[in-house]
Amino acid sequence: MKVTTNDDFSRAEAAKLAALSDVRTGFGFDVHQFGDGDHVMLGGVRIPHGRGLSGHSDADVVLHALVDAILGALSEGDIGVHFPPTDARWRGASSDRFFAFAVDRVRARGGASPISTSPSSARLRGSAPTGMQMRTRIAELAGIPIERVGVKATTSEKMGFTGRGEGMAAFANATVRLPWSD
């Protein structure tokens, strides 16, 4: 297709999207217990906090849930398959690396970057600016427009382990577009 005008460009983009007709959605969930520390990592953002989250890596529940959502959409297992907690290489690792791996898996399959991500995590003080920081960081890591990233914070109405302040949980959805194959 020859592309010389804006209309040509629009048609080329539409053809590209039409070729990515295998639309898949994955769901991810992660939890981590509070432990010693002075911050938590959420959505790739360091947030000062009276305690840290315990985990083999940096325990970023938001990025871990997103990785599981993306890998689920691709039918490629979960975060533990690719980054087992028994492997010393991942001790203290930045979850940015795990997320970049999942996004790269989408691209390696000829797909578009995740087009929708919506993590939710238990209560965050100052959730509005923190939510925007997480949206910005997730969009940056995924190489997608910020408009395709949603972050919501919620409480558990003082119920369960999150309500008792014992840890944090995150849910995530990711939608990817892949080339159709039989």
N, C-alpha and C positions, 0 to 999 in steps of 0.2 A: 504494500500500500504506500503510495506516494503521499507524503505529508508536507504541504506547503502553506496551507491556510489554517486559521483557528478551527474552522469546521472540520478540516481533515484531521487535525489533532484530536478533536472531540470524538470523531468516529473511530480513530485508532484506539483511544482509551476505552471506548465502549466495547470494541472488539476484544481488547485485552481482558476486560472484566467478564465478558461472555464466555471466554475460554476457561475462566476460573469458575466453573459452574458447580463444583462439588463443595457446597457450603456445609461446614461442620461446626458443632458447638461442643465444647468440653467444660466439665465442672471440676473444680479443685477445692480442697479443704485442707487446712493445716492448723495445728495447735502447738503452742509451746508454753511451758511453765515459767513463771517468774523465778529469777534467781538473783545472784549478786550482779551488780553493775550500776552504771549511772546513765544509761541510755537504752533505747530500743531502736532497732532498725525496722522500719515499716515502709514498704514500697520503695526501697532503695534510699530512704531518707533517714538520717540519724536524728532521733528525737530525744532530747534530754528527759530523763525519767528517774525516779527514785530507785528503780530496780531495772535489771536487764532481763532478757529472755534467755532461757537455757536451751542449748541445742548444739549439735555437732558443728554446724557452720555458724553464721551470724544470727541464725534463728529468725530471719525476716519472714513472719507468717504470711504477709501479703504476697511477696514474690514467690514463696514456696507454693502457695495456693494457685497463683497464676501459672507457674511452671507446670503443675499438675493439670490445670485446665487445658493448657496448650497441648501438652503431651497426650492428654485424653482425647482431644479433638483429632489428633493425628493417629490415634490407636497405637501409641508407642510407649506404653507402660506409664510409670509414674516417676517422680523425682528420685525415689529410693533405688530404682532400677539403674538409673544413670549416675547417681551420686550417692552410693550406699554409705550410711553412717559408720560402717565398719572400716571404711577406707580412710587412712590417716591423711591422704591428700586433701580431704575436704574439711579437716578440723579448722575451724575459725574462718573458713572461706567466705568471701562476699557472695551473697545470693545473686548479685548482679551477674556473676558468671553463669549461674544456673539458668537465669532468665535469658541471657544472651544465647545460650545453647539451645533453648526451646525455640526462640525466634529464628535462629539459624536453621533448625530442623524444618520449619515451615518453608523458608526460602529454598532449602536444598530440595524440597519436594516440588518446587516450582510454584509455590503458593504466595499469596499476598500475606503481609504481616497481619498479626491478630487485628481484627477490626473492631472488637468490642471487648473491653475488660471491665469488670465491676467487682472489685474486692470490697468486702465489708469486714471491719474488725471491731472488736469490743472497744468501749469508751476510750477516746483520745482527748486529752485536754487541748483546747484550742483546735478542734477538729477542722474548722473551715480553712484556716491558712495551711494546716498540715495536709489536708486533703488536696489542696491545690498543688502543694509541693510534691506530693506523691503522684498526682496526675501528670505533672510536668516531667518527673523523673521516669515514670513508666513509659510515657510517650517517647521520651528521648532514647531510652534503652531499646524500645521496640522499633524505633524509626517510623513512627506513625504520628498523625496530627493529634494534638491534645483533645480535640473534639471526639475522638474515638476511644477515649479512656474515661471511665467513670469510677469514682471512689465514694463510698458511703461509709459513715461510721455509725455504730449503733451501740446501745447497751443491751444487756440481757436482763434488764429489770431486776437486778440484784439476785438473779437465780443462777445456779450452777457454779462451775469453777471460775468463769469469767466474772460473774456477779460477786463472788467472794474475793475477787482480786488475786486469784491464784495463778492466772495466766491469760493468754490472749488467743483468739481464734480468728481465722479469716476464711471467707468463702470467695470464690472467684469463678467467673464465666469467661470463656474466650471463644470467639468465633473466627474461624479461618476459612479462606477460599483457596481451593486447590484445583488443579486441572482435573477434568473428569477422566477417569480411566475405568475400563470394565474388568 
